[in-house]
Amino acid sequence: MHEYPVTLEIVRMAEKTAREKGGIVKAIHLVVGEDSGFIGESIQMYFDVISEGTLCEGALLTIQDVKPKMKCDRCGCLFERKKFSFTCPYCGGDGSPTDIGKEFYIESVDLEVD
């Protein structure tokens, strides 16, 4: 449910950009990490409803999912954690959490300008 206000803000920001450039929104490209706390499918569902009657209506919403990664304390490699394990698959060292997978931002907005 917390995706609703975030999606509303995405539409507002894209509309503002479209108004400033004198166009309409053709596509919005998001980056959403799995550990960001947001669910891409919910954002898409709300976008379809919220964008009706706006400069974003009919726009394509793409969502790039980012898998969380850990960093090995021994060799420094980044890796996706296996269930119930923090072990580096490259050297067997212990992994530590990183910020990879916590992303949430608008990567770009495609406009059609007259």
Secondary structure, 3 states (H helix, E strand, C coil): CCHHHHHHHHHHHHHHHHHHHCEEEEEEEEEEECCCCCCHHHHHHHHHHHCCCCCCCCCEEEEEEECCCEEECCCCCEECCCCCCCECCCCCCEEEECCCCCCEEEEEEEEEEC
